[in-house]
Amino acid sequence: MNHFDYRGGVLRCEDVALSAIADAVGTPAYVYSSATLERHYEVFKQAFAPRDILVAFAVKANANIAVINTLARKGAGADTVSQGEIERALKAGVPPQKIIFSGVGKTEQELAFAVQTGVHQINVESVAELETLSRVAWALKMPAPIAIRVNPDVGAGGHEKISTGKGDAKFGVSIEQALALYARAHSDSHLEPKGLAVHIGSQIKQLAPLEAAFRVMRGLVEKLRADGLPVERLDLGGGLGVPYFNEPAPPSPAESAAMVGRVMDGLDIGLAFEPGRMIAGNAGVLISRVIRIQDRPKRPILVLDAGMNDLLRPAMYEAFHDIKPVREPTAPEQAYDVVGPICETGDTFSRDRALPPLEDGDLVAFLTAGAYGAVMASTYNARPLIAEVLVRGSAFEVVRRRWTVDEQMALETIPQWKES
Ligand SMILES: *Cc1c(COP(=O)(O)O)cnc(C)c1O
């Protein structure tokens, strides 16, 4: 469920007309609903009640500090994959003891930063990373709470680029390595092995692969405990899909929680999850204006002022986003190709898309753009970095203003070479 619908002939985010935001802020712009963010967090958290779980929002899905803050106020933690994301989570008000640090490429400096910050846990992805972390913890004379990220050899996800759980993916260690690594960490006085972590992919639309992976994890916990090693926590990752159009609904949080309950039945262990897309996806839209319509023999091309630099998912993952006119349509639909202004053929959002008749200057909204949208935006083609707006009820605020071309150029210099 989300808080974007037509009322009074115009598409709104909560009680704010998207046209009012476009007029005040300009386009293109991302618009997020506080109510949807909060609702998704609560629904997920409550699905597991009375079990108390840590819901660590995957910051890489939407790293805006106002978005993270909206969730942190409700009690959410943060799953982070760089020092920058840890800094964002802290700035947004997430307490260090609710921050998880994941990722295959953590540098020594980033590991030191995480240890000094006192994060909830560092998810170690390889033998080599464990050795580096041990060195860092010894040098700092500080404890490093860790989980071992396991690659359960179960692939899942909406696209091969976002599947992470197959044996040959770059993420995590094998089941055998995990057992050895956990014991190795246990014998290290500065490493605090707390548990295991898993995350097999994103935009997962079936519970079966998740269930298979979670069963592997349970088996590992039991094996470690049988060997006399304490295991307090299981981090079961993120990955639950969201509907991008009229497709079969992905598993609900309730169904997912019921499955987890079945798999973990009777196992006394603390659980954490790292949902990103499921929390933020339907909580955001991208608004854009029609620059002009090019007539073509086959069908007209709708040229928008948003491009692949603002919303990369269609170009990168062949992703589908529903597009709705901001003014409520009354006329029957016709076919368009929908493109952005970037000088690349890849800058095509959709071909042969049925939309109501549109004119120059009309506003459209890309739905389900709250996750993996603004975070992947760039200034390609020297375009201003896109603005972000947060709505609460009838109020809205620019939470990242547009980054102008002058501001971009202010970081650059022309070398004053001596003439030879
Ligand atoms: C990307 C990622 C997530 C979030 O995935 P979603 O599909 O957005 O829920 C969680 N954990 C890790 C380790 C990730 O890399």
PDBQT file of the ligand as one rigid body, heavy atoms in Angstrom, charges set to zero:
ROOT
HETATM    1  C1  LIG A 501      21.208  -4.537  -1.281  1.00  0.00    +0.000 C 
HETATM    2  C2  LIG A 501      21.283  -5.222   0.036  1.00  0.00    +0.000 A 
HETATM    3  C3  LIG A 501      20.147  -5.282   0.865  1.00  0.00    +0.000 A 
HETATM    4  C4  LIG A 501      18.818  -4.705   0.470  1.00  0.00    +0.000 C 
HETATM    5  O1  LIG A 501      18.207  -5.394  -0.553  1.00  0.00    +0.000 OA
HETATM    6  P1  LIG A 501      16.688  -5.073  -0.953  1.00  0.00    +0.000 P 
HETATM    7  O2  LIG A 501      16.418  -5.945  -2.096  1.00  0.00    +0.000 OA
HETATM    8  O3  LIG A 501      16.632  -3.629  -1.291  1.00  0.00    +0.000 OA
HETATM    9  O4  LIG A 501      15.856  -5.394   0.242  1.00  0.00    +0.000 OA
HETATM   10  C5  LIG A 501      20.288  -5.894   2.088  1.00  0.00    +0.000 A 
HETATM   11  N1  LIG A 501      21.465  -6.443   2.500  1.00  0.00    +0.000 NA
HETATM   12  C6  LIG A 501      22.571  -6.406   1.728  1.00  0.00    +0.000 A 
HETATM   13  C7  LIG A 501      23.821  -7.009   2.230  1.00  0.00    +0.000 C 
HETATM   14  C8  LIG A 501      22.516  -5.807   0.479  1.00  0.00    +0.000 A 
HETATM   15  O5  LIG A 501      23.604  -5.778  -0.290  1.00  0.00    +0.000 OA
ENDROOT
TORSDOF 0
